Amino acid sequence: MPTRDEILTELGLVPTWRRRARAGADAAPEAPRPAEPAAAPARACAVSEDAESRAARIGRLEWRDFAGDVDACTACGLAQSRKKSVPGVGDVHAEWLLVGEAPGSEEDAKGEPFVGQAGKLLDNMLAALDMKRGENVYIANVLKCRPPNNRTPEPREVDACRPYLDRQIALIAPKLIVALGKSAATTLLGVDATIASLRGRVHRYQGVPLVVTYHPAYLLRNLPEKAKAWEDLLFARRTLRGAAVVDTVPGQN
């Protein structure tokens, strides 16, 4: 037959006795508290912000917060597939701003734009102008995250990421933008045109003179076009020096 203590234990009626801590003695450790749920992120840009509020917030970012904000962004979904965000790199007071389409696999791995063979070619082209990355040059992309399999960026992705590029332009205040490749050029200028028709002219984006040339990755596959790209960079330098006449086409940004 069960004892009284066994019955009380089964019913959960056994009193819990706690020993009082003696003066000067260490108190018994408290039982661990249940873990509190993790605090919600400071922001969830894809959920809590509409496009207008998000653009306005990005438009107030300073450099100290810029890279972190890009890395935390989930507005277009590319953060789910990329390894690292690629905000940009270079002189934040540069006169030259070079803009490509989006990071590739090597950029995605390192978190820096234009690395690998295409980056080496770009660095060599800059060196031929007695320039180099990080000194009077800033390099960025329209998209800050790599699209899967290097596919062409979708319009919604471009729209989601454009405020970051616009803020970079506002912070850097470059005197010249060089669009590297057709995709970057047509995206920035809002036109559907061939790169041949856009080269050799001065356009404008956000009020800044913009010159179009080939993407370094394209030049690696089409070596004869390097001479044309070199002409474009010389034209860009003349533009920066005020030697070219600005030709702004109505309807362009």
C-alpha positions as CSV (number, residue, x, y, z in Angstrom):
1,M,0.0,0.0,0.0
2,P,1.4,3.4,-1.0
3,T,2.6,5.6,1.9
4,R,1.2,9.0,2.5
5,D,4.3,10.7,1.1
6,E,4.1,8.7,-2.1
7,I,0.4,9.7,-2.6
8,L,1.1,13.4,-2.0
9,T,4.0,13.2,-4.4
10,E,1.8,11.6,-7.1
11,L,-0.8,14.4,-6.6
12,G,1.8,17.1,-6.7
13,L,1.0,18.2,-3.2
14,V,4.4,17.7,-1.6
15,P,5.5,21.0,-0.2
16,T,8.7,22.4,-1.6
17,W,11.2,23.3,1.2
18,R,13.8,25.9,0.5
19,R,16.7,26.5,2.7
20,R,17.2,30.1,3.7
21,A,20.5,31.6,2.7
22,R,22.6,32.3,5.8
23,A,24.1,35.7,6.3
24,G,27.4,35.8,4.5
25,A,26.8,32.6,2.8
26,D,26.3,32.2,-1.0
27,A,22.7,32.0,-1.9
28,A,21.5,28.9,-3.8
29,P,21.5,29.4,-7.6
30,E,18.2,30.2,-9.1
31,A,16.7,27.7,-11.5
32,P,17.4,28.8,-15.1
33,R,14.7,31.0,-16.6
34,P,13.1,30.1,-19.9
35,A,14.9,31.7,-22.8
36,E,13.2,34.9,-24.0
37,P,12.3,35.1,-27.6
38,A,14.9,36.9,-29.7
39,A,14.3,40.6,-30.2
40,A,12.8,41.4,-33.6
41,P,15.2,43.0,-36.1
42,A,15.5,46.7,-36.0
43,R,13.8,46.8,-39.3
44,A,12.5,44.4,-42.0
45,C,12.7,46.5,-45.1
46,A,10.7,44.1,-47.2
47,V,7.8,43.9,-44.7
48,S,7.6,47.0,-42.5
49,E,8.4,49.7,-45.1
50,D,6.6,50.8,-48.2
51,A,8.7,51.7,-51.1
52,E,8.4,55.5,-50.6
53,S,9.3,55.3,-46.9
54,R,12.2,53.0,-47.6
55,A,13.7,55.2,-50.3
56,A,13.4,58.2,-48.0
57,R,15.2,56.3,-45.2
58,I,18.0,55.2,-47.5
59,G,18.3,58.8,-48.7
60,R,19.3,59.8,-45.2
61,L,22.0,57.1,-44.7
62,E,25.5,58.1,-43.9
63,W,28.6,56.1,-44.8
64,R,29.0,54.6,-41.4
65,D,25.6,52.9,-41.7
66,F,25.5,52.3,-45.5
67,A,27.2,48.9,-45.8
68,G,25.3,47.5,-42.9
69,D,22.0,48.6,-44.2
70,V,22.7,47.1,-47.6
71,D,23.7,43.8,-45.9
72,A,20.5,43.7,-43.9
73,C,18.2,44.5,-46.8
74,T,15.7,41.8,-47.9
75,A,13.5,44.0,-50.2
76,C,13.9,42.0,-53.4
77,G,14.7,38.6,-52.1
78,L,18.3,38.3,-53.6
79,A,19.7,38.2,-50.0
80,Q,18.4,34.7,-49.8
81,S,20.6,33.4,-52.5
82,R,23.7,35.5,-52.3
83,K,26.7,34.9,-50.1
84,K,27.8,38.5,-49.4
85,S,26.4,41.9,-50.3
86,V,28.6,44.1,-52.4
87,P,27.9,47.7,-51.5
88,G,30.9,49.3,-53.3
89,V,34.5,50.2,-52.8
90,G,36.8,53.2,-53.3
91,D,37.3,56.8,-52.5
92,V,34.1,58.3,-51.0
93,H,35.1,61.7,-52.3
94,A,36.0,60.4,-55.8
95,E,35.5,62.4,-59.0
96,W,35.0,59.2,-61.0
97,L,32.1,56.8,-60.2
98,L,32.2,53.5,-62.2
99,V,28.9,51.6,-62.2
100,G,28.3,48.1,-63.4
101,E,25.2,45.9,-63.5
102,A,25.5,43.5,-60.6
103,P,28.0,41.3,-58.7
104,G,29.2,38.1,-60.2
105,S,30.2,34.9,-58.5
106,E,33.7,36.1,-57.5
107,E,32.3,39.4,-56.2
108,D,29.6,37.5,-54.3
109,A,32.3,35.5,-52.6
110,K,34.6,38.5,-51.7
111,G,32.0,41.2,-51.1
112,E,33.9,43.6,-53.5
113,P,32.9,44.7,-57.0
114,F,35.0,43.9,-60.1
115,V,37.4,41.3,-58.9
116,G,38.8,38.3,-60.8
117,Q,39.9,38.7,-64.5
118,A,37.3,41.4,-65.3
119,G,38.5,43.4,-62.2
120,K,42.1,43.0,-63.2
121,L,41.4,44.3,-66.7
122,L,39.5,47.3,-65.2
123,D,42.4,48.0,-62.9
124,N,44.8,47.9,-65.9
125,M,42.6,50.3,-67.9
126,L,42.6,52.7,-64.9
127,A,46.3,52.4,-64.6
128,A,46.7,53.4,-68.2
129,L,45.0,56.7,-67.2
130,D,47.4,57.0,-64.2
131,M,44.5,56.1,-61.9
132,K,43.7,53.2,-59.6
133,R,40.9,51.8,-57.5
134,G,40.5,53.6,-54.2
135,E,42.2,56.9,-55.3
136,N,39.7,59.3,-56.8
137,V,37.7,56.3,-58.1
138,Y,34.7,54.7,-56.5
139,I,33.3,51.4,-58.0
140,A,29.7,50.2,-57.5
141,N,26.9,48.2,-59.2
142,V,23.3,49.0,-59.7
143,L,22.5,45.8,-57.8
144,K,24.2,45.2,-54.5
145,C,23.5,41.4,-54.5
146,R,24.3,38.8,-57.1
147,P,21.3,37.4,-59.1
148,P,21.3,33.6,-59.2
149,N,23.5,32.2,-62.0
150,N,24.4,35.8,-63.0
151,R,21.1,36.3,-64.7
152,T,19.9,39.7,-65.9
153,P,18.5,41.7,-63.0
154,E,14.7,41.9,-62.9
155,P,13.0,45.4,-63.0
156,R,11.7,44.9,-59.4
157,E,15.2,44.2,-58.2
158,V,16.6,47.2,-59.9
159,D,13.8,49.4,-58.4
160,A,14.5,48.0,-55.0
161,C,18.2,48.6,-55.1
162,R,18.3,51.9,-57.0
163,P,17.9,54.1,-53.8
164,Y,21.2,52.7,-52.6
165,L,23.0,53.8,-55.8
166,D,21.3,57.2,-55.7
167,R,22.4,57.7,-52.1
168,Q,26.0,56.8,-53.0
169,I,25.9,59.4,-55.8
170,A,24.6,62.0,-53.3
171,L,27.3,61.1,-50.7
172,I,30.2,60.9,-53.2
173,A,29.1,63.8,-55.4
174,P,31.2,62.5,-58.3
175,K,32.0,64.8,-61.3
176,L,31.6,61.9,-63.7
177,I,29.8,58.5,-63.9
178,V,31.0,55.8,-66.2
179,A,28.4,53.1,-67.0
180,L,30.1,49.8,-67.6
181,G,28.1,47.7,-70.0
182,K,24.8,47.9,-71.8
183,S,22.7,46.8,-68.8
184,A,24.0,49.4,-66.5
185,A,23.8,52.1,-69.1
186,T,20.2,51.4,-70.2
187,T,19.1,51.0,-66.6
188,L,20.5,54.3,-65.5
189,L,19.4,56.2,-68.6
190,G,16.0,54.6,-68.8
191,V,16.3,53.8,-72.5
192,D,16.3,50.7,-74.7
193,A,19.3,51.3,-76.9
194,T,22.4,49.6,-78.2
195,I,25.7,50.4,-76.5
196,A,27.1,51.6,-79.8
197,S,24.4,54.3,-80.0
198,L,25.1,55.4,-76.4
199,R,28.9,55.6,-76.6
200,G,30.8,58.8,-77.5
201,R,28.1,61.0,-76.0
202,V,27.7,62.7,-72.6
203,H,24.4,61.8,-70.9
204,R,23.3,62.7,-67.4
205,Y,22.1,60.8,-64.4
206,Q,21.0,62.6,-61.2
207,G,22.5,65.7,-62.8
208,V,26.0,64.1,-63.2
209,P,27.6,63.7,-66.6
210,L,27.5,60.1,-67.6
211,V,29.7,58.3,-70.3
212,V,29.0,54.7,-71.5
213,T,31.6,52.1,-72.3
214,Y,31.8,48.3,-72.5
215,H,31.8,46.0,-69.5
216,P,35.3,44.5,-68.7
217,A,33.8,41.0,-68.8
218,Y,32.6,41.7,-72.3
219,L,36.0,42.9,-73.4
220,L,37.6,39.6,-72.2
221,R,35.4,37.8,-74.7
222,N,35.8,40.4,-77.4
223,L,39.4,41.5,-77.4
224,P,39.1,43.8,-80.5
225,E,36.7,46.0,-78.6
226,K,39.3,47.0,-76.1
227,A,40.5,49.8,-78.4
228,K,36.9,51.2,-78.4
229,A,36.8,51.0,-74.6
230,W,40.1,52.9,-74.4
231,E,38.6,55.6,-76.6
232,D,35.7,55.8,-74.2
233,L,37.9,56.3,-71.2
234,L,39.8,59.0,-73.0
235,F,36.5,60.6,-73.9
236,A,35.5,60.3,-70.2
237,R,38.7,62.1,-69.1
238,R,38.1,64.9,-71.6
239,T,34.5,65.2,-70.4
240,L,35.8,65.5,-66.8
241,R,38.1,68.2,-67.9
242,G,35.3,70.1,-69.5
243,A,36.5,69.4,-73.1
244,A,33.3,67.7,-74.2
245,V,29.9,69.3,-74.9
246,V,27.2,67.9,-72.7
247,D,24.4,66.3,-74.9
248,T,21.4,65.7,-72.7
249,V,18.6,63.8,-74.5
250,P,15.1,64.8,-73.6
251,G,13.4,62.2,-71.4
252,Q,16.6,60.8,-69.9
253,N,17.3,61.0,-66.2
